[in-house]
């Protein structure tokens, strides 16, 4: 098929395939133009964008139901790789596909090994990961910000890894050159924001790494799924810290999106954190998010090396009690100081050294309180 948009081909009505953004399609002028064409099919890609619960909601997608009204004789198909049950229901509703057949494939990627690590020094951890298993292999590293992309690419290059940056702040020529090199050459690691990847079909990507927490399970699934399209073993490696959660939460809350959309985005962020912190099978967890049931895979980090767990009921009760008694308005570090019994100037200036919760967490340390680690003396499996 050819993508033809020249005025001559449009006038002769000999288009084979036409790509158009929803924003443009919805203009009266473009709808009138479509009415003069002999259209065989409307294919609505990335259809999850129609739903508030989709990970890339765009209001214009909800208006594409106009195609059913203006062109009732033309078949329509909606496609997406990442839609849970609620999103699929929205697609049927807003696109007026109520009587349409639904074809649902499995979300499972059996050749993909999921590994999640706690963030200490993300760039150093990434380098160790690549050197340990994927030296000389093609891979993608996703970062939250443009600065993070450039710093990480430079760091990898300085340590002997052939890495290229990709983000929307680079010139079109640089992005095109880097993308072309990644697709055509072997052994290149592309360090990118989520601006990279759509439409990329490179089968031998051996790993996808995230050094910042993705915004949702849908984003994570879509991005990690760009690895191993040749069916050979591949790895999804995620390095996260709770600071990522704080940063993304602040970004959502300070954005200009509607309150409803903020609630949806925060719920998806919570779901992403739950994937990172689960003690169970990661494949089972991510498939469950999309409504697919499965048995433990035996092929993720948690299945191969089950994490030690412990009963945190009492430590959490102490934490919540302390948060309440300091007025629910102090920083996490301040609460930790009170729990550990640190009578520093900041704690005493508020009189919090006189609280009943002062020092009740002395059996823990600051790292344990911050990260939910078990008390000294070891962990119990539950």
N, C-alpha and C positions, 0 to 999 in steps of 0.2 A: 504494500500500500504506500501511497505517496502523500506527504503533507503538502497540500497545494493551497496557497492563499493569494495568488496573483490575481489582479483585477480581470485579466483576460479569461482565466479559467472560471472565475466566479460568474462572469457574464455569459459564458458558454454553458454553464450548468454542468461542468465536467469534473467537479471535485470528487476525489476518492475518499479523502479523510480530512476532517477539519477539527482542529483543537480550538477551544474557546473557553475563557474563564467565565464562571457564572455571572460575575459582575457586568461583563460586557454583553453576555447573551440576553440579560434581562432588559436591556435598553429597547425602547420601542423600535428604533431604527433597525437594530439587529434582528429582532423578531420578525419585522416585515421582510428583511432580506432572506431569512430562513424560509418564509412562506413561499418564496419564489423558487426554492430548490426542490429537487426530487430526493427527499431524505429517506434512507432505508432503515436507519436505527439511531436512536439517541443512547449513548453509553455515558452514564454519569459515574466517573471514577472518584475515588476517595469519598465515597458516599457517607462515611461516618461524620463528615463535616456538617451534615444536616442537623445533627443532634447536639443539644447542650451537653450530653454525656459523652459525645465523641471527643477525642483528644485534640482536635483542631477545629473547633466550632467556628463556622462562618455563616452569619445570618442569611447571606444571599442564597446559600444552598437550600434553605427552607422554602424559598420562592420558586424553586425549579418545578414545583407542581404545575406551574403555568404550562409546561410542555404537554401535560395531559389534556388541558383545556384547549390549547391552540392547535395541537397536532394529535387528535385522538386516534388517528389511523396509523400513526407511526409507532412501531414497537420501542419500548424503553427498557434498559437494563441498568441496574445500580450495582456497583462493585466496590468492595473494600476488603482489606486484609485484617482489619482490627476493629471489630464491633461486638460488644457484649449484647445480651438479650434486649436491654432497654434501648440501646442504640439501634439495633435492628428493627425494633418496633417503631421508632421514630422515622427511620428511613421509609418504611412501608407507608406510614401516615403522611408525612410531609411531601413525599414524591408521588402520592396518590397511586400506590402500587398494592392496594389492599387485596386484590384478587391474584396477585402475582405468585408464582412458585418461588420458593426459597431454596437455594442450594448452599448448604453449609458444609465446608470441608473441615477437617481436623486442624486445630491450631498447633498440634505437636510437631516439633522439629527434633526427631530422635537422634540426629547426629550432632546436636548442639549441647555442649557441656556447660552448665551454669556454675559460675563461681563468684562469690561475693566476699570481699575482704574489708576489714575495718580500716579507715583512712588514718595514716600517721604522717607520711610524706608521699603524697600521691605520685609525683613525678618519679621519685626513686623507686617506689613500688611498681609503677608501670614499667620502668626500665628492667627491673628484675624479672617481671613477668615475661616480657618479650625475650630477654636473654635466656630464660630458663626453658622455653619451649618453642618460640617462634622467631628466632633469629634468622633473618633473610626471607621471612614470609611476608605476604601482603596482609595488611590489617587496617582497621579504621579505629581511631581514638576520638570519642566524642567529649567535648568540653562545654561548659555552660556559657562562657564569654569569649569574645574575640581575643582579648588580652591573654586569656588562659590558653587559647589555641596557639598563639604565636610563641608564648613562653615555653609551652610543652614541645612544640615542633623544634624550636631552637635547642632545647635541652636534649632531645633525642639525637639530633644531628651532632651535637658536641660529644655525644657518647657513642658515635659510630653507627647509629640507626638512620637509614635513608628516609627522612620524614619530610612531608610537605604540608603547609597550612592551607586551610580553606574556610573562609567566612565571608559574609556579605560586605565587609568593609574593604576587601581587596578589589582591585580593578577587575573588570570583566576579562581582560586578556590574561591576567595572572590566574584567575580561577579556571578559565578554560584550559590553559596550559597545564596546570597542576592536575586537573581532572583527567585530561587526555593522557598524561604520563602515568597516572595511577591505573587507568584502564588498560593501557597497552604494555606497560612494563611490569616486571615481577619484583617482589621484595620491597615495595614502597609502602610506607605507613602514612596514611592520610589522617592528619589531625584537624578536626573540624567541629564547627557548631552543627546544629541540626539542619542548617541550610544545605548540607551535603548529603547525598544519598538517594534522593527521589529520582527514580528512573535509572539508577545505576545498576547494571546487570553484569557484574564481574563475578564469575562463578567460583574463583579460587581464593576468595577472602578467607583467611584461616582464623582470624579472630576479630571480634569487635569489643573494644574496651571503653568503659565509661569511667572517667575520673571525677565526675560530679554526678549527683543523684538525678536521674531522669525525672521529668515532671509527672509521669503517669505510667502505669503498666502498659498502656497502649503504645506510648512513645518508645518505651524500653523494648517491647516485643518487636515493633516495626524496625527499630534500629539494629537490634541484635540479630534479627532475621536476615540482615544483609550479608551475614557470614555463611559460608558452607553451602552455597547454592548448587555446588557440584555433588552434594550428598556425602562428601568425605568428612571425617571428624573435624570439628571446629569448636571454638570456645567463646562464650560470652563472659567477659570478666568485668566486674563492677566494683569500684572502690568508692566507698561512701562514708560520710561522717555526719553527725547530727548538725554540724554547722551548715551543711548543705540544706537540711530541712528548714533551718531558721531562715536562710537566705531566700529560698524559694517561697516560703510562706510570706515573707515580707514583700517580695516582688508581686505576689498575687494580691495581697491586701492593699498595696499602694497603687495597683493598676487602675485603669479607668473602666474596666469591664463592669457589667451589671452585678448587683449583689448575688443574684441567683447563680450567675456564672462563676463568681468567686467561690461560692459554696461547693459547686461541682468540682472546680479545680482543686480546692483544698481536700475534698474527699478522695480524689484521684491521687493526690500527693500522699495522703495517709495510706492508701492502698499500696503505693510504691514502697513506702517505708516498711509496711507489713511484709512485703516480699523479701526485703533485705534482712529483716530481723526474725523471720520464721526459723524455727528449729526443725521443721519438717522438710519434706522433699520440695525443692524449688520448682521442678517441672510440674508437679501435682498442684502447687500453689498458683502458678501462672495460668495453667489450664483451667483451674477452678474459677479464676477471675473472668474468663470468657465463657463460663457455663459448661465446661467440658470435664467430665469425671475421668479419673485415671488412678492407677495404682502407683505407689512410689517407684520411681524410675530406676533406682540403683545406679544412676549415672549423673549425679550432680555432687557438689562438694558436701552437702549435708548428708546425702545417702552414703557416700564413701567414708566420710569422717563425721559421724553424728556429733553435734556440739553438746558440751556438758550443760545441763540445765539445773536450776535450783528453784526452790519455793521462795519467791520474793515478796510474799504477802506482808510480812512484818516490816521489812525495810520500806516498802511502798507506803504502808500505813504511817510510818514515821515521817516520810517525806511529805505526804499530803497534809498531815497534821501541822508540820512546820510551815508549809506554804500558807496554810490558813492563818496561823498565829502571827506571821510577819505581815499580815494584811493583804496577801495576794498581790503585792505590788513591788516586790524586790527581785533583783536579778538572781539567776541560777547560782552564781558564785556566792552571793550573799547567803542564800538558803543553805548551800553546802557548808559555809563557814559556821553557821549556827548549828547545824547538825553535828559537825565535827568538834564543836566546843571551842572555837577560835575567838577569843575575846579581843579581836583587833579593834582599831579605832572606829571603823565603820559600823561594826556590830554593836559596840557599846554606846555609840552616839544615838542609836535608836532604842537603846535599852533592851536589845534582843538577847543580851547575855542573861537576862532575868526570866526569860521564857521557860516554860516547862519542857520545851523541845530542845533547849540548848544542851548540846553534847550527847543527845540520845543516839547518835549514829557513830560514836567513836570506834565501834568495832569494824567500820568500813574505812576506806580511804577516799580521797577526792575522785580518783579515776573510777572507783567502783560506784560511787554515787552518781557520777555523770553518765556512765555508760551502762549501768545496770548489772555490773559484774557481781558475783557472789561474795559473801563475807570471807574474811581470811579463814583458812582452815579447809578450803577445798569446796567443791561443788557436789551436789547430789543429782543423780539422774531421776527425773520424774516423768 
